[in-house]
Every structure is written in structure tokens, then in C-alpha cells.
Amino acid sequence: MRELSELNFKDEISSGVTLVDFWAPWCGPCRMIAPILEELDKEYAGKLKICKVNVDNDRLLAQSLRIVSIPTLILYKDGEEQKRIVGAVAKEKITREISPFLA
């Protein structure tokens, strides 16, 4: 999984399907879903790109995208936001939410 910043964010989400995890190192729920995202990254390799944004390092980016709670997952397709998932949720819920965009 790639770490994104304000410098490369737009380029990374501009094509294909990208799931971006907005997180922070001190966030317990963020640490809970990290292994789930690692699994999904392997399972959907070639279909879905999963990236992370540390909101402590990129506060302006998080604010511009109205990230108010973490973890927040945002699914982009060709640069356009398609779906938001807020909070630590089960792998099944994430899979259910992203599957329609991977067809």
C-alpha cells in the first residue's frame, strides 16, 4: 500500500479504482482495520489500488476532503469520489461496498 500526500494524491487517484484510508498512528480503530486493508490489497491486486493518508502529516488534504472522523475510507473511480466508509468496519462490509465498482 502506498502512502499518499498532498503532492501525489491527485495523480494516484486519477485513473482506475482506488481506496484511500485516512488514518493516524495513534488511532486504535485505524490499527484494527489495517490488516483488513492489507488482505484486500492482496486479494484485489490489479483491480483495486489501496493507499493511505496519514492525517497528522497531511492535515490540509484531510480538511479539504472534509475528513472529520478516522478511519475514513474513500473509494475513487477515475478521480471521482464514489463511496465513503467511516469507522472500523468488518472486511465483509468493505468488500460489499467496493465490489460494484470493480466490475
Sequence and secondary structure as in RCSB ss.txt:
>XXXX:A:sequence
MRELSELNFKDEISSGVTLVDFWAPWCGPCRMIAPILEELDKEYAGKLKICKVNVDNDRLLAQSLRIVSIPTLIL
YKDGEEQKRIVGAVAKEKITREISPFLA
>XXXX:A:secstr
 EE  TTTHHHHHSSSEEEEEEE TT HHHHHHHHHHHHHHHHTTTT EEEEEETTT HHHHHHTT  SSSEEEE
EETTEEEEEEES   HHHHHHHHGGG  
